[in-house]
């Protein structure tokens, strides 16, 4: 493959988790349709995050330990894993067996904290590309 797979895959969990958090907050006013949608989006985001993270690990293996970007790479990875943990905990708190139940304040709070972690991770991901130039091919001189 001529370009990294990770950037192409991250859009799916980001979209699902962002929609889940928005739906969680909307459920405070709109009730069951919103919290049910949030639960489905949490599950989809968790599922889509696995291949995105695996592709990220492949990209991580290409970064030398002495690269100045390595601290931001590690921060990015830790924040994404935190987001996954917060969203997974939020999902488990709203499950009754295999059925979704109305989320409590803790489940919604974990969703919001997961979103905040995801936002900072995304900002760092942008920094890795646009500041550190990871995954960017150099153009030949014109």
MDTraj code that builds the backbone (N, CA, C; nanometers):
import mdtraj as md
import numpy as np

residues = "UNK UNK UNK UNK UNK UNK UNK UNK UNK UNK UNK UNK UNK UNK UNK UNK UNK UNK UNK UNK UNK UNK UNK UNK UNK UNK UNK UNK UNK UNK UNK UNK UNK UNK UNK UNK UNK UNK UNK UNK UNK UNK UNK UNK UNK UNK UNK UNK UNK UNK UNK UNK UNK UNK UNK UNK UNK UNK UNK UNK UNK UNK UNK UNK UNK UNK UNK UNK UNK UNK UNK UNK UNK UNK UNK UNK UNK UNK UNK UNK UNK UNK UNK UNK UNK UNK UNK UNK UNK UNK UNK UNK UNK UNK UNK UNK UNK UNK UNK UNK UNK UNK UNK UNK UNK UNK UNK UNK UNK UNK UNK UNK UNK UNK UNK UNK UNK UNK UNK UNK UNK UNK UNK UNK UNK UNK UNK UNK UNK UNK UNK UNK UNK UNK UNK UNK UNK UNK UNK UNK UNK UNK".split()
xyz = np.array([
    [0.0851, -0.1171, 0.0000],
    [0.0000, 0.0000, 0.0000],
    [0.0900, 0.1239, 0.0000],
    [0.0532, 0.2222, -0.0757],
    [0.1373, 0.3400, -0.0920],
    [0.1177, 0.4439, 0.0180],
    [0.0126, 0.4321, 0.0941],
    [-0.0097, 0.5271, 0.2038],
    [-0.0578, 0.4506, 0.3260],
    [-0.0424, 0.5095, 0.4447],
    [-0.0820, 0.4396, 0.5681],
    [-0.2327, 0.4121, 0.5713],
    [-0.2692, 0.2981, 0.6227],
    [-0.4095, 0.2592, 0.6339],
    [-0.4770, 0.3257, 0.7545],
    [-0.4005, 0.3527, 0.8584],
    [-0.4566, 0.4076, 0.9817],
    [-0.5428, 0.5327, 0.9593],
    [-0.4952, 0.6338, 0.8848],
    [-0.5782, 0.7539, 0.8676],
    [-0.7111, 0.7264, 0.7962],
    [-0.7134, 0.6261, 0.7107],
    [-0.8375, 0.5936, 0.6403],
    [-0.9393, 0.5251, 0.7311],
    [-0.8915, 0.4566, 0.8337],
    [-0.9813, 0.3791, 0.9203],
    [-1.0335, 0.4570, 1.0406],
    [-0.9625, 0.5595, 1.0844],
    [-0.9994, 0.6272, 1.2089],
    [-1.1306, 0.7044, 1.1996],
    [-1.1726, 0.7388, 1.0798],
    [-1.2962, 0.8167, 1.0647],
    [-1.4187, 0.7417, 1.1179],
    [-1.4188, 0.6101, 1.1057],
    [-1.5355, 0.5324, 1.1474],
    [-1.5566, 0.5335, 1.2990],
    [-1.4554, 0.4983, 1.3803],
    [-1.4800, 0.5065, 1.5249],
    [-1.5006, 0.6508, 1.5719],
    [-1.4305, 0.7464, 1.5107],
    [-1.4496, 0.8864, 1.5511],
    [-1.5940, 0.9281, 1.5284],
    [-1.6469, 0.8972, 1.4116],
    [-1.7851, 0.9352, 1.3807],
    [-1.8838, 0.8649, 1.4738],
    [-1.8656, 0.7350, 1.4921],
    [-1.9588, 0.6592, 1.5772],
    [-1.9558, 0.7094, 1.7209],
    [-1.8361, 0.7280, 1.7759],
    [-1.8262, 0.7722, 1.9153],
    [-1.8757, 0.9146, 1.9336],
    [-1.8485, 1.0004, 1.8365],
    [-1.8979, 1.1387, 1.8452],
    [-2.0502, 1.1411, 1.8420],
    [-2.1081, 1.0617, 1.7524],
    [-2.2542, 1.0528, 1.7469],
    [-2.3110, 0.9920, 1.8750],
    [-2.2402, 0.8954, 1.9322],
    [-2.2863, 0.8339, 2.0574],
    [-2.2914, 0.9372, 2.1691],
    [-2.1878, 1.0183, 2.1809],
    [-2.1860, 1.1206, 2.2859],
    [-2.2948, 1.2243, 2.2616],
    [-2.3108, 1.2674, 2.1370],
    [-2.4171, 1.3636, 2.1043],
    [-2.5543, 1.3047, 2.1362],
    [-2.5745, 1.1778, 2.1023],
    [-2.7027, 1.1126, 2.1308],
    [-2.7237, 1.0949, 2.2806],
    [-2.6170, 1.0660, 2.3541],
    [-2.6295, 1.0564, 2.4999],
    [-2.6786, 1.1886, 2.5580],
    [-2.6198, 1.2972, 2.5135],
    [-2.6620, 1.4282, 2.5635],
    [-2.8036, 1.4613, 2.5163],
    [-2.8358, 1.4240, 2.3935],
    [-2.9704, 1.4459, 2.3413],
    [-3.0739, 1.3625, 2.4153],
    [-3.0320, 1.2476, 2.4663],
    [-3.1266, 1.1602, 2.5370],
    [-3.1800, 1.2246, 2.6645],
    [-3.1067, 1.3213, 2.7166],
    [-3.1547, 1.3914, 2.8360],
    [-3.2842, 1.4658, 2.8065],
    [-3.3025, 1.5058, 2.6807],
    [-3.4257, 1.5748, 2.6406],
    [-3.5196, 1.4841, 2.5620],
    [-3.4654, 1.3962, 2.4786],
    [-3.5470, 1.3181, 2.3861],
    [-3.5718, 1.1746, 2.4287],
    [-3.5016, 1.1284, 2.5300],
    [-3.5313, 0.9972, 2.5861],
    [-3.4836, 0.8782, 2.5047],
    [-3.5663, 0.7753, 2.5042],
    [-3.5280, 0.6435, 2.4551],
    [-3.4736, 0.6384, 2.3122],
    [-3.5345, 0.7042, 2.2146],
    [-3.4766, 0.6918, 2.0795],
    [-3.3298, 0.7370, 2.0745],
    [-3.2968, 0.8407, 2.1472],
    [-3.1595, 0.8923, 2.1464],
    [-3.0649, 0.7989, 2.2212],
    [-3.1046, 0.7500, 2.3405],
    [-3.0110, 0.6646, 2.4130],
    [-2.9944, 0.5283, 2.3468],
    [-3.0963, 0.4800, 2.2788],
    [-3.0801, 0.3543, 2.2043],
    [-2.9813, 0.3728, 2.0895],
    [-2.9951, 0.4848, 2.0173],
    [-2.9022, 0.5156, 1.9096],
    [-2.7602, 0.5282, 1.9647],
    [-2.7453, 0.5931, 2.0803],
    [-2.6135, 0.6080, 2.1427],
    [-2.5515, 0.4711, 2.1712],
    [-2.6294, 0.3794, 2.2226],
    [-2.5783, 0.2459, 2.2531],
    [-2.5299, 0.1727, 2.1286],
    [-2.6060, 0.1829, 2.0200],
    [-2.5655, 0.1189, 1.8949],
    [-2.4370, 0.1832, 1.8417],
    [-2.4280, 0.3151, 1.8507],
    [-2.3084, 0.3854, 1.8038],
    [-2.1862, 0.3520, 1.8896],
    [-2.2060, 0.3330, 2.0193],
    [-2.0948, 0.2910, 2.1058],
    [-2.0407, 0.1563, 2.0600],
    [-2.1312, 0.0626, 2.0365],
    [-2.0910, -0.0710, 1.9942],
    [-2.0196, -0.0658, 1.8592],
    [-2.0745, 0.0087, 1.7642],
    [-2.0115, 0.0204, 1.6323],
    [-1.8743, 0.0866, 1.6438],
    [-1.8648, 0.1924, 1.7243],
    [-1.7368, 0.2607, 1.7414],
    [-1.6309, 0.1706, 1.8010],
    [-1.6704, 0.0901, 1.8990],
    [-1.5762, -0.0041, 1.9600],
    [-1.5298, -0.1052, 1.8552],
    [-1.6239, -0.1574, 1.7773],
    [-1.5885, -0.2538, 1.6723],
    [-1.4964, -0.1943, 1.5672],
    [-1.5277, -0.0737, 1.5210],
    [-1.4451, -0.0086, 1.4196],
    [-1.3096, 0.0359, 1.4744],
    [-1.3004, 0.0558, 1.6052],
    [-1.1734, 0.1028, 1.6616],
    [-1.0648, -0.0043, 1.6570],
    [-1.1024, -0.1297, 1.6583],
    [-1.0024, -0.2370, 1.6631],
    [-0.9142, -0.2369, 1.5373],
    [-0.9711, -0.2399, 1.4155],
    [-0.8819, -0.2353, 1.2992],
    [-0.8061, -0.1029, 1.2879],
    [-0.8674, 0.0069, 1.3306],
    [-0.7974, 0.1359, 1.3264],
    [-0.6767, 0.1344, 1.4198],
    [-0.6945, 0.0773, 1.5385],
    [-0.5824, 0.0702, 1.6329],
    [-0.4752, -0.0271, 1.5852],
    [-0.5158, -0.1377, 1.5275],
    [-0.4160, -0.2318, 1.4743],
    [-0.3338, -0.1661, 1.3642],
    [-0.3996, -0.0921, 1.2763],
    [-0.3264, -0.0195, 1.1716],
    [-0.2353, 0.0861, 1.2340],
    [-0.2790, 0.1481, 1.3436],
    [-0.1950, 0.2434, 1.4144],
    [-0.0709, 0.1782, 1.4720],
    [-0.0850, 0.0568, 1.5230],
    [0.0314, -0.0155, 1.5750],
    [0.1308, -0.0472, 1.4631],
    [0.0799, -0.0781, 1.3440],
    [0.1682, -0.1018, 1.2295],
    [0.2476, 0.0252, 1.1990],
    [0.1799, 0.1399, 1.2021],
    [0.2480, 0.2677, 1.1780],
    [0.3467, 0.3002, 1.2903],
    [0.3104, 0.2671, 1.4129],
    [0.3988, 0.2906, 1.5271],
    [0.5311, 0.2158, 1.5101],
    [0.5242, 0.0953, 1.4579],
    [0.6455, 0.0144, 1.4394],
    [0.7429, 0.0798, 1.3416],
    [0.6946, 0.1722, 1.2582],
    [0.7801, 0.2390, 1.1594],
    [0.8500, 0.3626, 1.2164],
    [0.8114, 0.4042, 1.3382],
    [0.8670, 0.5253, 1.3975],
    [0.9867, 0.4876, 1.4838],
    [1.1013, 0.5474, 1.4536],
    [1.2224, 0.5194, 1.5310],
    [1.2083, 0.5744, 1.6727],
    [1.2685, 0.5054, 1.7682],
    [1.2585, 0.5472, 1.9084],
    [1.3234, 0.6816, 1.9352],
    [1.4161, 0.7226, 1.8510],
    [1.4813, 0.8516, 1.8701],
    [1.4137, 0.9633, 1.7890],
    [1.3048, 0.9313, 1.7224],
    [1.2304, 1.0324, 1.6460],
    [1.1705, 1.1349, 1.7430],
    [1.1840, 1.2641, 1.7138],
    [1.1275, 1.3661, 1.8040],
    [0.9760, 1.3545, 1.8221],
    [0.9088, 1.2846, 1.7317],
    [0.7628, 1.2701, 1.7394],
    [0.7183, 1.1618, 1.8362],
    [0.8104, 1.0791, 1.8850],
    [0.7713, 0.9595, 1.9607],
    [0.6892, 0.9918, 2.0854],
    [0.7181, 1.1031, 2.1527],
    [0.6385, 1.1391, 2.2711],
    [0.4942, 1.1685, 2.2320],
    [0.4751, 1.2413, 2.1221],
    [0.3387, 1.2693, 2.0762],
    [0.2702, 1.1434, 2.0247],
    [0.3453, 1.0533, 1.9626],
    [0.2894, 0.9256, 1.9180],
    [0.2354, 0.8489, 2.0388],
    [0.3163, 0.8409, 2.1442],
    [0.2745, 0.7667, 2.2637],
    [0.1558, 0.8334, 2.3325],
    [0.1555, 0.9654, 2.3395],
    [0.0412, 1.0365, 2.3984],
    [-0.0858, 1.0106, 2.3177],
    [-0.0731, 1.0163, 2.1859],
    [-0.1866, 0.9897, 2.0974],
    [-0.2431, 0.8497, 2.1232],
    [-0.1537, 0.7527, 2.1298],
    [-0.1958, 0.6147, 2.1509],
    [-0.2635, 0.5970, 2.2869],
    [-0.2071, 0.6542, 2.3910],
    [-0.2643, 0.6409, 2.5252],
    [-0.4019, 0.7068, 2.5319],
    [-0.4157, 0.8240, 2.4706],
    [-0.5455, 0.8929, 2.4728],
    [-0.6523, 0.8155, 2.3961],
    [-0.6142, 0.7540, 2.2849],
    [-0.7113, 0.6733, 2.2100],
    [-0.7503, 0.5493, 2.2901],
    [-0.6538, 0.4882, 2.3549],
    [-0.6866, 0.3711, 2.4378],
    [-0.7739, 0.4114, 2.5565],
    [-0.7505, 0.5309, 2.6113],
    [-0.8384, 0.5823, 2.7168],
    [-0.9796, 0.6018, 2.6639],
    [-0.9916, 0.6609, 2.5458],
    [-1.1244, 0.6806, 2.4867],
    [-1.1947, 0.5459, 2.4711],
    [-1.1238, 0.4470, 2.4194],
    [-1.1817, 0.3132, 2.4052],
    [-1.2278, 0.2596, 2.5404],
    [-1.1470, 0.2765, 2.6433],
    [-1.1834, 0.2273, 2.7768],
    [-1.3067, 0.2999, 2.8302],
    [-1.3111, 0.4326, 2.8154],
    [-1.4270, 0.5087, 2.8643],
    [-1.5541, 0.4692, 2.7896],
    [-1.5458, 0.4586, 2.6581],
    [-1.6643, 0.4223, 2.5797],
    [-1.7078, 0.2784, 2.6072],
    [-1.6116, 0.1890, 2.6261],
    [-1.6468, 0.0501, 2.6578],
    [-1.7138, 0.0416, 2.7947],
    [-1.6605, 0.1127, 2.8928],
    [-1.7224, 0.1149, 3.0254],
    [-1.8624, 0.1736, 3.0177],
    [-1.8796, 0.2796, 2.9392],
    [-2.0115, 0.3402, 2.9220],
    [-2.1100, 0.2398, 2.8631],
    [-2.0640, 0.1629, 2.7628],
    [-2.1505, 0.0617, 2.7024],
    [-2.1893, -0.0448, 2.8041],
    [-2.0926, -0.0950, 2.8794],
    [-2.1223, -0.2007, 2.9763],
    [-2.2172, -0.1525, 3.0859],
    [-2.2084, -0.0276, 3.1234],
    [-2.2975, 0.0254, 3.2269],
    [-2.4428, 0.0338, 3.1802],
    [-2.4649, 0.0373, 3.0503],
    [-2.6021, 0.0479, 2.9996],
    [-2.6573, -0.0855, 2.9502],
    [-2.5813, -0.1912, 2.9677],
    [-2.6295, -0.3230, 2.9265],
    [-2.6978, -0.3949, 3.0422],
    [-2.8105, -0.4542, 3.0111],
    [-2.8774, -0.5474, 3.1030],
    [-2.8820, -0.6801, 3.0293],
    [-2.7865, -0.7645, 3.0597],
    [-2.7700, -0.8855, 2.9806],
    [-2.7186, -0.8456, 2.8432],
    [-2.7966, -0.8783, 2.7395],
    [-2.7594, -0.8394, 2.6037],
    [-2.8466, -0.7244, 2.5516],
    [-2.9242, -0.6641, 2.6393],
    [-3.0148, -0.5554, 2.5976],
    [-2.9655, -0.4212, 2.6487],
    [-2.9894, -0.3202, 2.5670],
    [-2.9564, -0.1843, 2.6087],
    [-3.0609, -0.1326, 2.7061],
    [-3.0146, -0.0652, 2.8092],
    [-3.1024, -0.0007, 2.9059],
    [-3.0688, 0.1477, 2.9089],
    [-3.1580, 0.2244, 2.9638],
    [-3.1354, 0.3686, 2.9734],
    [-3.0074, 0.3954, 3.0525],
    [-2.9184, 0.4778, 2.9972],
    [-2.7925, 0.5044, 3.0674],
    [-2.8140, 0.5959, 3.1864],
    [-2.7386, 0.5705, 3.2907],
    [-2.7397, 0.6592, 3.4059],
    [-2.6389, 0.7714, 3.3861],
    [-2.6280, 0.8548, 3.4873],
    [-2.5367, 0.9698, 3.4794],
    [-2.3922, 0.9250, 3.4595],
    [-2.3514, 0.8160, 3.5237],
    [-2.2136, 0.7694, 3.5094],
    [-2.1854, 0.7253, 3.3665],
    [-2.2768, 0.6512, 3.3050],
    [-2.2577, 0.6053, 3.1669],
    [-2.2471, 0.7240, 3.0711],
    [-2.3325, 0.8239, 3.0911],
    [-2.3270, 0.9427, 3.0054],
    [-2.1991, 1.0221, 3.0337],
    [-2.1612, 1.0316, 3.1591],
    [-2.0374, 1.1008, 3.1949],
    [-1.9148, 1.0354, 3.1331],
    [-1.9105, 0.9035, 3.1346],
    [-1.7986, 0.8325, 3.0729],
    [-1.7945, 0.8556, 2.9223],
    [-1.9107, 0.8649, 2.8610],
    [-1.9188, 0.8954, 2.7184],
    [-1.8601, 1.0333, 2.6900],
    [-1.8933, 1.1310, 2.7732],
    [-1.8405, 1.2668, 2.7551],
    [-1.6890, 1.2692, 2.7763],
    [-1.6407, 1.2010, 2.8796],
    [-1.4963, 1.1963, 2.9048],
    [-1.4251, 1.1240, 2.7896],
    [-1.4870, 1.0177, 2.7372],
    [-1.4312, 0.9491, 2.6208],
    [-1.4204, 1.0423, 2.5016],
    [-1.5229, 1.1240, 2.4819],
    [-1.5209, 1.2200, 2.3714],
    [-1.4084, 1.3223, 2.3892],
    [-1.3918, 1.3721, 2.5107],
    [-1.2845, 1.4686, 2.5357],
    [-1.1470, 1.4059, 2.5092],
    [-1.1287, 1.2825, 2.5519],
    [-1.0043, 1.2108, 2.5264],
    [-0.9840, 1.1915, 2.3763],
    [-1.0915, 1.1586, 2.3066],
    [-1.0863, 1.1399, 2.1616],
    [-1.0486, 1.2699, 2.0906],
    [-1.1002, 1.3818, 2.1375],
    [-1.0689, 1.5121, 2.0768],
    [-0.9201, 1.5455, 2.0903],
    [-0.8651, 1.5252, 2.2093],
    [-0.7235, 1.5549, 2.2295],
    [-0.6377, 1.4576, 2.1480],
    [-0.6781, 1.3313, 2.1425],
    [-0.6056, 1.2325, 2.0621],
    [-0.6076, 1.2716, 1.9150],
    [-0.7213, 1.3196, 1.8677],
    [-0.7317, 1.3630, 1.7286],
    [-0.6434, 1.4827, 1.6994],
    [-0.6396, 1.5766, 1.7940],
    [-0.5525, 1.6931, 1.7776],
    [-0.4064, 1.6471, 1.7686],
    [-0.3680, 1.5531, 1.8542],
    [-0.2314, 1.5005, 1.8492],
    [-0.2060, 1.4246, 1.7192],
    [-0.3060, 1.3517, 1.6709],
    [-0.2914, 1.2829, 1.5424],
    [-0.2642, 1.3823, 1.4303],
    [-0.3354, 1.4951, 1.4323],
    [-0.3089, 1.5999, 1.3347],
    [-0.1689, 1.6559, 1.3487],
    [-0.1248, 1.6724, 1.4708],
    [0.0107, 1.7229, 1.4959],
    [0.1153, 1.6255, 1.4406],
    [0.0887, 1.4960, 1.4532],
    [0.1826, 1.3964, 1.4018],
    [0.1990, 1.4082, 1.2504],
    [0.0906, 1.4392, 1.1821],
    [0.0966, 1.4526, 1.0366],
    [0.1481, 1.5902, 0.9951],
    [0.0869, 1.6956, 1.0483],
    [0.1139, 1.8296, 0.9967],
    [0.2369, 1.8963, 1.0580],
    [0.2764, 1.8574, 1.1774],
    [0.3962, 1.9150, 1.2389],
    [0.5159, 1.8207, 1.2243],
    [0.4954, 1.6936, 1.2627],
    [0.6051, 1.5971, 1.2579],
    [0.6198, 1.5301, 1.1210],
    [0.5179, 1.5458, 1.0354],
    [0.5202, 1.4923, 0.8986],
    [0.5262, 1.3389, 0.8941],
    [0.4730, 1.2722, 0.9955],
    [0.4696, 1.1259, 0.9942],
    [0.3691, 1.0791, 0.8894],
    [0.4077, 0.9798, 0.8138],
    [0.3193, 0.9241, 0.7125],
    [0.3089, 1.0085, 0.5865],
    [0.3889, 1.1140, 0.5774],
    [0.3842, 1.2039, 0.4620],
    [0.5073, 1.1802, 0.3772],
    [0.4848, 1.1546, 0.2490],
    [0.5981, 1.1354, 0.1581],
    [0.6568, 1.2698, 0.1209],
    [0.7866, 1.2748, 0.1099],
    [0.8523, 1.3953, 0.0619],
    [0.8371, 1.4030, -0.0893],
    [0.8065, 1.5211, -0.1384],
    [0.7958, 1.5415, -0.2817],
    [0.9346, 1.5639, -0.3405],
    [0.9580, 1.5147, -0.4609],
    [1.0882, 1.5417, -0.5230],
    [1.1023, 1.6902, -0.5521],
    [1.2246, 1.7420, -0.5494],
    [1.2427, 1.8842, -0.5770],
    [1.1894, 1.9189, -0.7152],
    [1.1263, 2.0351, -0.7238],
    [1.0656, 2.0764, -0.8513],
    [1.1680, 2.1343, -0.9461],
])
top = md.Topology()
chain = top.add_chain()
for i, resn in enumerate(residues, 1):
    res = top.add_residue(resn, chain, resSeq=i)
    for name in ("N", "CA", "C"):
        top.add_atom(name, md.element.get_by_symbol(name[0]), res)
traj = md.Trajectory(xyz[None], top)
